[in-house]
Amino acid sequence: MKTEELLLGLPPNNLGDLVATDLRDMFQSGYNGVTADQLRFTRTYSYAASQEGLKIWALVEKLDLSGPDRDSRRLGSLARLSMLADRLHAEAERTQALGDPSYARRQAELYELAEGLVRGEDRD
């Protein structure tokens, strides 16, 4: 709040705003000696989903998405399960364990959880 008040030229709204630390230095051309031209980033995000993650995400077609926030809790849970399958795949690929039976079992368990979620079976 203090930063907004300072930027707008307003007086402090309360004692907390008066003694608070402001963030004006973050709105300068350089911050802690770092300028924008020194930053390296890309505006495109690339995410390679695994086949297992895509299989789980395909279950989204079975959700009721006919309106805003219609099935948002299950949609979010399904997204998390899909990303978990992706992370599991990436870890198995890194450790060269894609052919390991425990990997296949864990992926099957994730898919079973996702199917149960879509059917409305909550397992907390």
Order of alpha helices (4+ residues) and beta strands (2+ residues): alpha-alpha-beta-beta-alpha-alpha-alpha
